[in-house]
C-alpha cells in the first residue's frame, strides 16, 4: 500500500481561557495582601497606572431583602467576566485546583506574613519556595495539629480563637470567660477545648501562667504529685531560695526537695521559643458585618483593604502623541488595555466579594445572633444558586477571605458546614448541631444503667427527626473523644 501526504480540514471543540479572564479569576481568589503585592508590581511595570491616594469614605449601603443590609450592585457584568463556566475554563486550569471545593475547616492556617510574591500568578514560584524554606511559626505548628485533632466545627472555631491568642512564648493571652461570651458558648466548653490545645506539641503550650505551663509538662512526664504541686503553688519562695519554708510546705526532706527543684529546672518555661520568631501580620478582614436596627445585619467592604488604582489619561495622551515607531505605539496601546482591564477586574472583584458575603450572612444570621451552636448546613451550591453564580466563583471568593463579625473574625469557608438529612423530610440538621445532641445525651449519663449504646443514640436521634447511621454516630463520638459505651459503663461502675 502506497503512503502519501494529503491535506484535511477538521472541525473540533476545545476549552480556552483568555489572559484577561485568567487575570480576573486569579485576582478573585487572591487575599487582600496578595492583591496589594500584585498591584505594586503592576504600578512599577505600567506607566499609565497610578495609586489613588485620595481619602474615600465608605459608600452608604442600601437595605437588602431579608435579614441583611448590603450595598446593591449591578452584577450582570461581573458575572459575565468573573463567573467562569465550564465553557470558559481550559482543562489546564481545572488541574490546578480551581474547581469547586468542599466546605473547609475553620482551622486552616494561612501564612499572612509571606503573602504575595510580586504579583506573579505562578502558585509554585518564588513565594511558594520561600514559604517552604523558612522556619515554621508556632501558630502554624498548632494549626496543623488542630486540623488533625478531630474536633467538631464549633470546637475547631474555639480552638482557632485560642491559638490566635497564644503569644510567641507559648502562653495564652486571652480570658476564657471573654472568649465564651464572644462566641456565644459555655465556659465549660471553652475550658474543654483549651485542654485539647494544651495537649498539642510543644508540651506546655497555651498555658495561662508559668505554674500551669510547668504543671502540664510534669503531667506529661508522669511526675506530677502532691509534693511537687505544692512546690509549684509556691514558686515565689523558690525564686527567693527559701528552702526551709518549701520543705515544710511540701513535706519532704532536703534530698527530695533538691530532686524536685532539679526536675523543675529541666522544664521549659517558654515552650514556644523553639519556633520561628518573626512577627505575624494581623488578619485584615475583607468584609465587616455589624448589627443594625431591627435585627438586621449591615454588610460592607473593608475600604482600607481595597486597592485603588487610577489610569493617567493625560499622560497617555501625551505619550501616545509622541510615539513614533510601531513598537512604541504597540507598547502604549498594551499598557492602556491592561490598565483598563485591571481597574475593571478590581471593581468586579469587590462587587463579587460583597455579593457572596451578603448571602453568607443571610444564611448564617442565626450564628451571628445566638452563637456557634446555631450554624446552619451550608454548601457552595446553595450560595451559588441564591446569587446566580457558578460554584467555582463562590469557591474562589471564599478562599483567603475573612469576615469581621461581632463574634470575631472568621474565614469565609468557616460558614460552610455539612448537613444531615431529616428523617421526617423537613429541614436538614447541621453536623455541629447533631454532635451537640450526641454530647448532651452522653452527658446525661449519671449511672451505669443510663449508659447509651450507639444504636440507642441512633434511635433517640431518629425520634427527634435526625436521619443518621450508627457508623456516623460512632465517628462523631470518637471525634469528640468520648469513650465507647463499654468504657463509659466501666467508668461509672468504678466509684462504687
Buried (B, 14 or more C-beta within 10 A) or exposed (E): EEEEEEEEEEEEEEEEBEEBBBBBBBBBBBBBBBBBBBBBBBBEEBBBBBEEEEEEEEEEBEBBEBBBBBBEBEBEEBBEBBBBEEEBBEEEBEEEEBEBBEBBBBBBBBBBBBBBBEBBEEEEEEBBEEBEEEEBBBBBBBBBBBBEBBBBBBBBBBBBBBBBBBEBBBBBEBEBEEBBBBBBBEEEBBEBBBEBBBBBEBBBBBBBEBBBBBBBBBBBEEEBEEBBEBBBEBBEBBEEEBBEEBBEBBEBEEEBBEEBBEBBEEBBBBBBEBBBEEEBEEBBBBBBBEBEEEEBBBBBBBBEBBBBBBBBEEEBEEBBEEBEEEEEEEBBEEBBEBBEBBBBBBBBBBBBBBBBBBBBBBBBBBBBBEBBBBBBBBBBEBBBEBBEBBBBBBBBBBBBBBBBBEBBBBBBBBBBBBBBBBBEEEEBBBBBBBBBBBBEBBEEBEEBEEBBBBEBBBEBBBEEBBBBEBEBBBEBBEBBEBEBBEEBBEEBEEEE
